[in-house]
């Protein structure tokens, strides 16, 4: 580390990183469009200009992303010359950028808006017509491109070249006729297309599933952990007015996912917006299921389990560490082994993030003494017992391809069980509605936070499990 002075304060800087990174590490914000810490700096946008003095020489305005730090360097990010240079760059960028803010999905998160306000760049001085570029260019299933809005920062091109290593975008044309497009007009492919909208600093690249769905200032954002594989990427779950999840985005985590996430996790939110979710409880009434409260369903489940012979308990790999702790005394009360469903790896495994393992808390459950078994083995154990308890989000989906026979079933899931032997169904939260911990494939803990409130008729799973265990102890369940 070396010492430099930034805005009159001496700070330490890493000589292997550019000046803009040293400013970031010191808590000093420098505007940027083309610079991204995960990619090679290009200096194409020139908005990151600051005043730099070395060796006692007069200060010069330089692009911070392309300037290496040196011992004794003096930097002034608020110099008049730096602000003048930024305003000139903004005026140039705004020359062709359309006034789409009222209809742009990036409004409220657009750094072009932010820096225009910050640098007081409110008017242009040219009267020439704007560049005639394409709007609403369809780039496939995920991304919509608006070439008019593009400021040619090339972050999207470099993301594919440097991060996914599968380039499909290019900067075509020359000089003022440059524009972003795909090679030969082919649609984008791959499981990381959504990151293109994240790295785009303006509204040129937008997500099709999010277009015109919500204004970002109406979204409540909660940090959480992705549920779609054992990587456990850190994410932001964004909920519109305490209702549906409208967007999931990555949160920077240097130990797990850096700045990225796959599209499988990014677009998994329809699962948690299921309008047919189970609310409260269901109990058997002859050949039918009758609606009940959670408490009534738990009492019925305890009655069934206490009068049954052999019993088995199968847990979901979506259980949190805290929920698994509540399952253990229940398993002991009914004399069941600690088992969880462990599906085969899927074909989504890649070299970047996705592990191919659909169990987000495999390591956490194994650490708690649970043993993973295949869905078929789990179904066989259920059909071979007099009664079975199926616990956790998506447990029914994981076993949905197998006949569970006439075994007496007690289920804790977000959906109702339609198998012939079901005795009680008890509603549970989705992962976006609970707090807890998952442990990822590398042993890192991922925290779940409550992104939206639980429906009033649904109880936390830990509460329901604890209540069932207590009810069984009072009724004297046979082991």
Beta strands, then each sheet from edge to edge (+ up, - down):
strand 1: 2-6
strand 2: 9-13
strand 3: 49-53
strand 4: 60-63
strand 5: 74-76
strand 6: 137-138
strand 7: 143-145
strand 8: 169-172
strand 9: 179-182
strand 10: 205-207
strand 11: 219-225
strand 12: 234-240
strand 13: 245-250
strand 14: 281-285
strand 15: 288-292
strand 16: 311-315
strand 17: 339-341
strand 18: 371-373
strand 19: 387-391
strand 20: 408-413
strand 21: 422-427
strand 22: 436-439
strand 23: 445-448
sheet 1: 2+ 1- 5- 3+ 4-
sheet 2: 6+ 7- 10+
sheet 3: 8+ 9-
sheet 4: 11+ 12- 13+
sheet 5: 15+ 14- 21+ 20+ 19+ 16+ 17+ 18+
sheet 6: 22+ 23-
end
